[in-house]
Amino acid sequence: MKTKFEILIIMIFGCLIINCKQQEEKTEVKEVKVDLLNDEFPNAQLEVKLTMDSIAQSVKERDLDQLISFHAYSPKYTEFKNGELRIGGEENERFERIIFEEITEVVKFDFNDMKIAIYDNLANVTAHTDFHLKFGEELAIVNEQMTMLLLKTKEGWRIVHEHRSLKF
């Protein structure tokens, strides 16, 4: 009798195990296809737009340290402007500190026709600048074509490349 009971218990456990295995095999995992070239990624676009707004605000408030914090300086950092030779992070920071310390008033600081394209953790931001900056009593109007590449880091979206060209 005890042997029959043991056999019955083994059969029940065997059926349960087989049934569980069959249910596991029936579970389908649907793969979500991401199209980095065509998908818009609106949440990431909004994050980048807010970062660009914060960059503009740091300039308007003349908060240079805040502005510099939006850069991810590393050996990979590059900048081109107006056909000049490429520079790196150290040169970019030095240039921005010199220029922005000389600004006496930010009259206007707009990014017009901004387009934000997201490629996973990389954002390509293009815009036309309309900056009106005072250096003493002299007004400088800066209208350029601008491209920035921003990388999503644990600190948020940070600039890893800048390219500016004068508009003709």
C-alpha positions in Angstrom: 0.0 0.0 0.0 2.8 2.3 0.9 4.5 1.6 -2.4 1.3 2.4 -4.4 1.0 5.7 -2.5 4.6 6.6 -3.3 4.1 5.8 -7.0 0.9 7.9 -7.0 2.8 10.9 -5.4 5.6 10.5 -8.0 3.1 10.4 -10.8 1.3 13.6 -9.5 4.6 15.5 -9.2 5.6 14.2 -12.7 2.3 15.5 -14.2 2.7 18.9 -12.4 6.3 19.3 -13.7 5.4 18.4 -17.2 2.4 20.7 -17.1 4.6 23.6 -15.9 7.1 22.9 -18.6 4.4 23.0 -21.3 3.2 26.3 -19.9 6.7 27.8 -19.9 7.2 26.8 -23.5 4.0 28.5 -24.5 5.1 31.8 -23.2 6.1 34.0 -26.1 8.4 37.0 -25.9 7.5 39.6 -28.4 10.5 41.5 -29.6 10.0 45.3 -30.0 11.7 46.5 -33.1 13.4 49.9 -32.7 14.0 52.0 -35.8 16.8 54.4 -34.8 16.5 56.2 -38.2 12.8 56.8 -38.3 11.4 56.5 -34.7 11.0 59.9 -33.1 11.4 59.1 -29.3 9.3 62.0 -28.0 10.2 61.5 -24.4 13.9 61.8 -25.1 13.2 64.7 -27.5 11.5 66.5 -24.6 14.4 65.8 -22.3 16.8 67.3 -24.8 14.6 70.3 -25.4 14.5 71.0 -21.7 18.3 70.7 -21.6 18.6 73.2 -24.5 16.2 75.5 -22.6 18.4 75.2 -19.5 21.5 76.0 -21.5 19.9 79.1 -22.8 18.7 80.1 -19.3 22.2 79.6 -17.9 23.5 82.1 -20.5 20.6 84.6 -19.8 21.4 84.4 -16.1 25.1 84.6 -16.9 25.7 81.5 -14.8 28.9 80.4 -16.5 29.6 77.4 -14.2 26.1 76.1 -15.0 26.7 76.5 -18.7 30.0 74.7 -18.5 28.3 71.8 -16.6 26.2 71.0 -19.8 29.4 69.8 -21.5 30.8 66.3 -21.3 34.5 67.2 -21.7 36.6 64.2 -22.5 39.3 63.3 -25.1 36.4 62.6 -27.5 35.0 66.1 -27.2 35.3 68.2 -30.4 34.2 71.6 -31.7 34.3 73.3 -35.1 33.4 76.9 -35.8 33.5 79.0 -38.9 36.0 76.8 -40.9 38.7 77.0 -38.2 40.7 74.0 -37.0 38.9 71.6 -34.7 39.4 72.2 -30.9 38.9 70.0 -27.9 37.2 70.4 -24.5 40.0 72.4 -22.8 40.0 75.0 -25.6 36.2 75.1 -25.7 35.9 75.8 -22.0 38.7 78.4 -22.1 36.9 80.1 -25.0 33.5 80.1 -23.4 34.9 81.4 -20.1 36.7 84.3 -21.9 33.7 85.2 -24.0 30.9 84.9 -21.5 32.9 86.7 -18.8 33.0 89.7 -21.1 29.3 89.8 -21.8 27.7 92.7 -19.9 24.1 91.9 -21.0 22.2 89.1 -22.8 19.6 91.0 -24.8 18.4 87.9 -26.7 19.4 84.2 -26.8 17.2 82.1 -29.1 17.6 78.8 -30.9 15.3 79.1 -34.0 14.1 76.3 -36.2 15.4 73.7 -33.7 15.3 70.1 -34.7 16.1 67.3 -32.3 16.9 63.9 -33.7 17.4 61.0 -31.2 19.6 58.0 -31.9 19.4 55.9 -28.8 21.5 57.7 -26.2 22.8 60.3 -28.7 20.9 63.5 -29.8 21.6 65.6 -32.8 20.4 69.2 -32.3 20.4 71.6 -35.2 19.2 75.2 -35.0 19.8 78.8 -36.2 21.1 81.0 -33.5 19.8 84.5 -32.8 22.0 85.8 -30.0 22.1 89.5 -29.2 24.9 90.1 -26.7 26.3 93.3 -25.3 30.0 93.7 -24.6 30.1 97.0 -22.8 27.9 99.3 -25.0 28.7 97.3 -28.1 25.9 95.0 -29.4 27.0 91.8 -31.1 24.4 89.8 -33.1 25.4 86.2 -33.6 23.4 84.4 -36.4 24.9 81.0 -37.0 23.9 77.5 -38.1 24.6 75.3 -35.1 24.8 71.6 -34.6 25.3 70.0 -31.1 25.6 66.4 -30.3 24.4 65.5 -26.8 25.0 62.2 -25.1 22.7 60.9 -22.4 24.8 60.4 -19.3 23.9 59.7 -15.7 23.9 63.5 -15.1 21.5 64.0 -18.0 22.0 65.1 -21.7 25.5 66.6 -22.1 27.2 68.2 -25.1 30.0 66.1 -26.7 30.4 68.0 -30.0 29.6 71.5 -31.2 29.7 72.8 -34.8 28.8 76.4 -35.7 29.0 78.2 -39.0 28.2 81.8 -39.9 25.0 82.1 -42.0 25.5 83.8 -45.3 
